[in-house]
């Protein structure tokens, strides 16, 4: 009986160590070409031979059906479409999209650039301590850039609640 317990303990320890070694590889950064712009804060990047959906972390752009939604998508497209980018992965969201920062070929962080240009909100709920995004949003607000030209822009999380919106990635409308 003691031998079984010892074998089980050793097996669990081995699996734990193996997980610590393998787990970072599952969420490793990668480089690929941007092949699609879904909306302002969601893009598709080639990872090997398949397109991977990337949700830009720490930001929230207006939805396509919302004021400034198309402009946010156009801004993402102008900055990233067709370019070789590096994805700094932060895990996955509840829709199984990769969460990450997108680094453009010139070293500019796409997530930060969209906030700087005024096309999205710093997503406090999911990036509460991000002082860079906080400062960039405040600067864009003060300069009335992008959606901040509107005296009362509607945050996308409020828009989604009001319309009971579900992302297209789930297959539901």
DOVEX-934013 format. One line per 8 residues: number of its first residue (from 1); for each residue x, y, z of C-alpha. Coordinates in Angstrom, 2 decimals, padded with zeros to 5 digits, always signed. Layout:
<pts>
NUM> X:Y:Z | ...
</pts>
This chain:
<pts>
1> +000.00:+000.00:+000.00 | +002.85:+002.42:+000.86 | +004.56:+001.57:-002.45 | +001.46:+002.56:-004.41 | +001.28:+005.86:-002.55 | +004.96:+006.54:-003.24 | +004.54:+005.67:-006.93 | +001.51:+007.97:-007.14
9> +003.42:+010.79:-005.42 | +006.43:+010.40:-007.75 | +004.14:+010.26:-010.80 | +002.32:+013.42:-009.75 | +005.61:+015.20:-009.08 | +006.89:+014.17:-012.51 | +003.69:+015.38:-014.21 | +003.91:+018.67:-012.30
17> +007.47:+019.28:-013.44 | +006.57:+018.26:-017.01 | +003.66:+020.74:-017.00 | +005.95:+023.55:-015.81 | +008.28:+022.80:-018.72 | +005.58:+022.37:-021.40 | +003.11:+025.07:-020.33 | +005.19:+028.11:-021.44
25> +005.57:+026.48:-024.85 | +001.80:+026.35:-025.22 | +001.59:+030.15:-024.87 | +004.79:+031.09:-026.67 | +005.22:+034.30:-028.62 | +005.21:+033.93:-032.39 | +005.70:+035.97:-035.54 | +003.39:+035.92:-038.54
33> +001.70:+037.95:-041.25 | -001.58:+039.72:-040.48 | -004.09:+038.18:-042.89 | -007.35:+039.54:-041.48 | -008.83:+042.39:-039.49 | -012.02:+041.24:-037.78 | -012.63:+044.52:-035.96 | -010.55:+047.14:-034.20
41> -009.28:+044.86:-031.45 | -009.36:+041.43:-033.14 | -007.07:+040.37:-035.97 | -005.97:+037.15:-037.66 | -002.28:+036.27:-037.92 | -000.68:+033.32:-039.68 | +000.88:+030.99:-037.13 | +002.62:+028.42:-039.25
49> +000.04:+027.41:-041.86 | -003.13:+028.42:-040.03 | -004.70:+031.78:-039.23 | -004.93:+032.40:-035.50 | -007.45:+034.86:-034.10 | -005.77:+037.41:-031.82 | -007.71:+039.56:-029.35 | -005.61:+042.61:-028.53
57> -005.16:+042.61:-024.77 | -005.82:+045.55:-022.50 | -007.99:+047.47:-024.97 | -011.61:+047.52:-026.13 | -012.58:+049.08:-029.46 | -016.12:+050.05:-030.44 | -018.09:+047.24:-032.09 | -018.55:+047.39:-035.88
65> -022.24:+048.32:-035.48 | -021.34:+051.08:-033.04 | -020.20:+054.65:-033.66 | -016.45:+054.67:-034.48 | -016.42:+050.87:-034.92 | -015.59:+051.03:-038.62 | -012.99:+053.73:-037.99 | -011.30:+051.58:-035.33
73> -011.20:+048.64:-037.77 | -009.75:+050.91:-040.49 | -007.07:+052.14:-038.07 | -006.06:+048.56:-037.18 | -005.99:+047.66:-040.85 | -003.88:+050.69:-041.83 | -001.37:+049.91:-039.09 | -001.13:+046.12:-039.33
81> -002.74:+044.44:-042.36 | -000.27:+042.48:-044.48 | +002.60:+043.14:-042.09 | +004.81:+040.64:-040.32 | +004.06:+041.13:-036.60 | +005.14:+039.56:-033.34 | +002.45:+038.36:-030.97 | +003.32:+038.55:-027.28
89> +000.83:+036.06:-025.92 | -001.00:+036.48:-022.61 | -003.23:+033.40:-022.78 | -006.74:+032.90:-024.15 | -010.12:+034.54:-023.64 | -013.43:+032.78:-023.02 | -014.02:+032.56:-026.79 | -010.69:+030.72:-027.21
97> -009.05:+033.64:-029.00 | -005.38:+034.25:-028.26 | -004.90:+037.30:-026.05 | -001.82:+039.31:-026.81 | +000.09:+042.43:-027.62 | +000.83:+042.94:-031.31 | +004.25:+044.36:-032.09 | +004.55:+045.92:-035.54
105> +007.73:+045.63:-037.66 | +008.92:+049.07:-036.51 | +008.60:+048.04:-032.84 | +005.36:+049.95:-032.22 | +002.84:+048.19:-029.97 | -000.46:+048.11:-031.93 | -002.56:+047.90:-028.76 | -000.96:+051.08:-027.40
113> -001.06:+052.86:-030.76 | -004.83:+052.36:-031.08 | -005.33:+053.89:-027.62 | -002.92:+056.72:-028.47 | -004.84:+057.53:-031.68 | -008.13:+057.52:-029.75 | -009.80:+054.49:-031.36 | -010.39:+052.47:-028.21
121> -010.63:+052.42:-024.45 | -008.06:+051.15:-022.03 | -009.89:+048.02:-020.81 | -009.54:+048.58:-017.07 | -011.42:+045.39:-016.21 | -008.77:+043.19:-017.85 | -005.67:+045.39:-017.54 | -006.23:+047.27:-014.26
129> -002.60:+048.13:-013.57 | -001.53:+049.14:-017.06 | -000.32:+052.70:-016.47 | +000.92:+053.04:-020.07 | -002.57:+052.45:-021.51 | -004.07:+054.65:-018.78 | -001.79:+057.56:-019.71 | -002.30:+057.09:-023.46
137> -006.09:+057.11:-023.05 | -005.97:+060.23:-020.88 | -003.80:+062.02:-023.47 | -006.16:+061.01:-026.31 | -009.19:+062.19:-024.30 | -007.60:+065.56:-023.56 | -006.62:+066.02:-027.22 | -010.12:+064.86:-028.36
145> -008.56:+062.34:-030.75 | -010.61:+059.70:-032.55 | -013.73:+058.69:-030.66 | -012.90:+061.23:-027.94 | -014.11:+063.94:-030.33 | -017.58:+062.71:-029.32 | -018.68:+064.47:-026.09 | -020.20:+061.22:-024.76
153> -018.74:+058.14:-026.48 | -020.41:+054.88:-025.48 | -017.97:+052.28:-024.18 | -018.25:+048.96:-026.05 | -019.00:+047.00:-022.86 | -022.04:+049.27:-022.31 | -023.07:+048.87:-025.97 | -022.79:+045.07:-025.72
161> -024.90:+044.98:-022.55 | -027.56:+047.23:-024.09 | -027.78:+045.14:-027.28 | -027.07:+041.74:-025.67 | -024.35:+041.42:-028.28 | -022.41:+038.14:-028.71 | -019.15:+038.03:-030.73 | -019.29:+036.38:-034.15
169> -016.57:+033.93:-033.07 | -019.12:+031.90:-031.07 | -021.32:+031.17:-034.06 | -024.34:+032.85:-032.43 | -025.85:+036.17:-033.40
</pts>
